[in-house]
């Protein structure tokens, strides 16, 4: 595989050699000038072998008064679409071959989202969904997959074989999510169910969904 370093290469020279880089610069500038902390895009690059498709996820971080952009690029082998609001994969990812690389499925349903959406409006609701996805992804590993199943429902795919490890991890993530939104003066949490993928995603989805609703019911009784 041919690799090229662009360190200390003038921007105009990079754009001359790689014209598509101008699109990258424009997206970086849009992110830096906007109010959002992340931006997702679907991009194409013309190569000797034809057109390649990529999902690009940009995060804006501020450190000691300076803004930085972290860009993650994922090659789209199967043209799996990405949810434009949250930057998560859409649910057709479950039909892809990549699912076999994971051992556990977690079905997540937000708790407290409807009151926020009803009280503040859909624009605020969309903002909360984006923020939830961003915060959740910041706590996931590179090998983990986050899917927006629909509405305020999400699916996580892990390669972990130990159920107890997944449960402990999800409880820790939930505490961090609750604290993050509490700092924003919002009450938001989630219920979840975990299942194994050994018998395929359809059976795993049914079981995880059932466990999620069971947990949601138990949490409501405690509250």
C-alpha positions as semicolon CSV with decimal commas, in nm:
position;residue;x (nm);y (nm);z (nm)
1;X;0,000;0,000;0,000
2;X;0,136;0,340;-0,099
3;X;0,146;0,601;0,178
4;X;0,227;0,968;0,157
5;X;0,327;1,209;0,433
6;X;0,190;1,562;0,413
7;X;0,381;1,698;0,712
8;X;0,525;2,045;0,637
9;X;0,387;2,036;0,281
10;X;0,226;2,373;0,185
11;X;-0,152;2,360;0,161
12;X;-0,159;2,474;-0,201
13;X;0,081;2,198;-0,296
14;X;-0,135;1,939;-0,122
15;X;-0,442;2,070;-0,306
16;X;-0,255;2,055;-0,636
17;X;-0,165;1,690;-0,585
18;X;-0,493;1,597;-0,413
19;X;-0,772;1,829;-0,540
20;X;-1,026;1,658;-0,310
21;X;-0,838;1,802;-0,013
22;X;-1,011;2,137;-0,072
23;X;-1,336;1,973;0,036
24;X;-1,167;1,858;0,357
25;X;-1,046;2,211;0,430
26;X;-1,393;2,354;0,369
27;X;-1,550;2,105;0,611
28;X;-1,284;2,178;0,873
29;X;-1,356;2,550;0,842
30;X;-1,731;2,493;0,865
31;X;-1,682;2,298;1,187
32;X;-1,445;2,555;1,340
33;X;-1,678;2,847;1,258
34;X;-2,000;2,673;1,365
35;X;-2,161;2,603;1,700
36;X;-2,160;2,225;1,664
37;X;-1,881;2,016;1,815
38;X;-1,890;1,758;1,538
39;X;-1,983;1,715;1,175
40;X;-2,035;1,403;0,963
41;X;-1,999;1,380;0,587
42;X;-2,005;1,119;0,313
43;X;-1,718;1,178;0,072
44;X;-1,588;1,031;-0,252
45;X;-1,230;1,016;-0,374
46;X;-1,126;0,941;-0,730
47;X;-0,839;0,690;-0,745
48;X;-0,667;0,486;-1,011
49;X;-0,909;0,202;-0,934
50;X;-1,219;0,418;-0,961
51;X;-1,434;0,601;-0,706
52;X;-1,395;0,518;-0,338
53;X;-1,657;0,610;-0,078
54;X;-1,581;0,718;0,278
55;X;-1,765;0,821;0,595
56;X;-1,584;1,108;0,764
57;X;-1,645;1,210;1,126
58;X;-1,492;1,536;1,251
59;X;-1,473;1,642;1,616
60;X;-1,385;1,992;1,739
61;X;-1,186;2,007;2,061
62;X;-1,070;2,315;2,249
63;X;-0,747;2,287;2,446
64;X;-0,590;2,585;2,626
65;X;-0,785;2,828;2,411
66;X;-0,698;2,665;2,079
67;X;-0,941;2,474;1,856
68;X;-0,839;2,143;1,704
69;X;-1,015;1,915;1,456
70;X;-0,986;1,537;1,493
71;X;-1,089;1,362;1,175
72;X;-1,178;0,991;1,157
73;X;-1,226;0,834;0,814
74;X;-1,400;0,501;0,752
75;X;-1,401;0,338;0,411
76;X;-1,752;0,245;0,303
77;X;-1,713;-0,101;0,154
78;X;-2,083;-0,175;0,135
79;X;-2,222;0,176;0,093
80;X;-2,376;0,160;0,440
81;X;-2,544;0,492;0,505
82;X;-2,484;0,711;0,808
83;X;-2,749;0,900;1,003
84;X;-2,698;1,268;0,922
85;X;-2,822;1,392;1,259
86;X;-2,604;1,184;1,491
87;X;-2,324;1,052;1,270
88;X;-2,412;0,695;1,371
89;X;-2,455;0,416;1,123
90;X;-2,812;0,351;1,011
91;X;-2,977;0,020;1,097
92;X;-2,893;-0,144;0,762
93;X;-2,547;-0,188;0,913
94;X;-2,700;-0,491;1,084
95;X;-2,733;-0,655;0,741
96;X;-2,362;-0,606;0,662
97;X;-2,083;-0,858;0,692
98;X;-1,912;-0,649;0,960
99;X;-2,161;-0,766;1,223
100;X;-1,986;-1,103;1,242
101;X;-1,684;-0,928;1,394
102;X;-1,881;-0,853;1,712
103;X;-1,993;-1,072;2,001
104;X;-2,243;-0,862;2,194
105;X;-2,534;-0,635;2,105
106;X;-2,667;-0,362;2,335
107;X;-3,010;-0,208;2,268
108;X;-3,031;0,144;2,415
109;X;-3,347;0,351;2,464
110;X;-3,321;0,702;2,611
111;X;-3,500;0,783;2,937
112;X;-3,619;1,141;2,976
113;X;-3,588;1,239;2,611
114;X;-3,961;1,286;2,543
115;X;-4,011;1,549;2,819
116;X;-3,710;1,741;2,685
117;X;-3,841;1,721;2,330
118;X;-4,195;1,823;2,434
119;X;-4,084;2,110;2,659
120;X;-3,804;2,264;2,451
121;X;-3,912;2,165;2,100
122;X;-3,776;1,943;1,824
123;X;-3,472;2,156;1,753
124;X;-3,356;2,113;2,112
125;X;-3,444;1,745;2,085
126;X;-3,220;1,708;1,781
127;X;-2,943;1,888;1,965
128;X;-2,975;1,648;2,259
129;X;-2,964;1,345;2,028
130;X;-2,648;1,478;1,863
131;X;-2,490;1,550;2,200
132;X;-2,584;1,206;2,332
133;X;-2,430;1,034;2,029
134;X;-2,115;1,246;2,055
135;X;-2,072;1,177;2,427
136;X;-2,144;0,807;2,385
137;X;-1,891;0,774;2,101
138;X;-1,627;0,945;2,312
139;X;-1,654;0,654;2,558
140;X;-1,642;0,378;2,296
141;X;-1,339;0,202;2,154
142;X;-1,240;0,221;1,789
143;X;-1,367;-0,134;1,734
144;X;-1,712;-0,057;1,880
145;X;-2,004;0,030;1,654
146;X;-2,288;0,271;1,730
147;X;-2,609;0,252;1,526
148;X;-2,913;0,477;1,536
149;X;-3,197;0,229;1,520
150;X;-3,466;0,497;1,506
151;X;-3,591;0,793;1,708
152;X;-3,414;0,784;2,044
153;X;-3,317;0,416;2,014
154;X;-2,957;0,310;1,951
155;X;-2,765;-0,014;1,913
156;X;-2,407;-0,078;2,023
157;X;-2,198;-0,368;1,893
158;X;-1,903;-0,489;2,103
159;X;-1,642;-0,758;2,039
160;X;-1,635;-0,852;2,408
161;X;-1,711;-1,215;2,495
162;X;-1,780;-1,155;2,866
163;X;-2,134;-1,050;2,951
164;X;-2,037;-0,918;3,295
165;X;-1,773;-0,693;3,139
166;X;-2,031;-0,544;2,903
167;X;-2,281;-0,488;3,185
168;X;-2,021;-0,312;3,402
169;X;-1,912;-0,102;3,109
170;X;-2,267;0,003;3,024
171;X;-2,341;0,100;3,384
172;X;-2,028;0,317;3,389
173;X;-2,123;0,477;3,058
174;X;-2,473;0,548;3,187
175;X;-2,341;0,724;3,497
176;X;-2,118;0,941;3,279
177;X;-2,406;1,022;3,044
178;X;-2,631;1,119;3,336
179;X;-2,363;1,344;3,485
180;X;-2,284;1,503;3,149
181;X;-2,644;1,607;3,090
182;X;-2,696;1,703;3,454
183;X;-2,414;1,954;3,400
184;X;-2,625;2,088;3,111
185;X;-2,930;2,110;3,344
186;X;-3,104;1,825;3,165
187;X;-3,229;1,496;3,308
188;X;-3,136;1,231;3,054
189;X;-3,042;0,867;3,098
190;X;-3,107;0,539;2,920
191;X;-3,221;0,182;2,969
192;X;-3,046;-0,101;2,791
193;X;-3,051;-0,473;2,719
194;X;-2,756;-0,694;2,625
195;X;-2,761;-1,009;2,411
196;X;-2,516;-1,230;2,224
197;X;-2,480;-1,237;1,846
198;X;-2,397;-1,606;1,816
199;X;-2,734;-1,685;1,654
200;X;-2,751;-1,381;1,427
201;X;-2,856;-1,020;1,470
202;X;-3,233;-1,079;1,444
203;X;-3,246;-1,307;1,745
204;X;-2,998;-1,084;1,928
205;X;-3,213;-0,777;1,856
206;X;-3,528;-0,946;1,984
207;X;-3,357;-1,055;2,306
208;X;-3,180;-0,722;2,368
209;X;-3,504;-0,531;2,308
210;X;-3,689;-0,754;2,555
211;X;-3,420;-0,707;2,821
212;X;-3,416;-0,331;2,764
213;X;-3,791;-0,299;2,828
214;X;-3,758;-0,517;3,136
215;X;-3,488;-0,287;3,272
216;X;-3,687;0,025;3,182
217;X;-3,987;-0,111;3,374
218;X;-3,772;-0,190;3,679
219;X;-3,613;0,157;3,672
220;X;-3,956;0,323;3,660
221;X;-4,067;0,127;3,966
222;X;-3,758;0,236;4,157
223;X;-3,809;0,599;4,054
